[in-house]
């Protein structure tokens, strides 16, 4: 870890421009060379060829889950390393790789003793979720959640009405997930080692829908209602129409019969936790 390219999203989570500058100063103080910066999505993400041409050995990602997803996917075939810093709301990947350390401590630890590791992910066609894939009518709460996070209430009422009506509709049906209740309002899929961990929420009454919506807006919706969990290596969506899905929070329309499967990266990521 000597020559860096910094990728941030000033609009995501805690990754402000001022904090990014402070982290750049920390890198400079440790003798690390910063040769490029990307402010996504205003700037296009660097290609592996561009990073190699600049002599970069480590891409530093200081952003939320959506930006990290886009950057990692763009660099999956790159031979360098990726250092993920907590710059979003939940920072699940950063916690997996570094525990609860703050960005400054992560940079110091990575410079001193980082090891390279691989990560599992959920894959559907060309789309990947490194944190989690959300399926089912509850995915329609994404618009309301983003409005709440932005601090502006403009359009919130309409987004809530849309999400509410969709959540009261038919739940999602899946093939290849034994033990999962049919018609769940929300299904969270996470890559867990060599398996896909599938958690389904069944919220059919007014109270359950209210809790589901509230948890969507304020926290982890898996705590919202009765959860059924199981594991599998792959499964398919059912239905006759395209359905909304969220890959690390980013919306994608999936065709009926889409295969959800497990994928793994190369030893691409720098980790500072032992084990």
Secondary structure, 3 states (H helix, E strand, C coil): CCEEEEEECCCCCCCCHHHHHHHHHHHHHCCCEEEEEEECCCCCCCCHHHHHHCCCCEEEEEECHHHHHHHHHHCCCCCCEEEEEECCCCCHHHHHHHCCCCHHHHHHHHHHHCEEECCEEEEECCEEECCCEEECHHHHHHHHHHHHHHCCCCCHHHHHHHHHHHHCCCCECEECCCCCCCCECEEEEEEECCEEEEEEECCCCHHHHHHHHHHHHHCCHHHCCCEEEEEECEEEECCCCCEEEEECCEEEEECCCCEEEEEECCCCEEECCCC
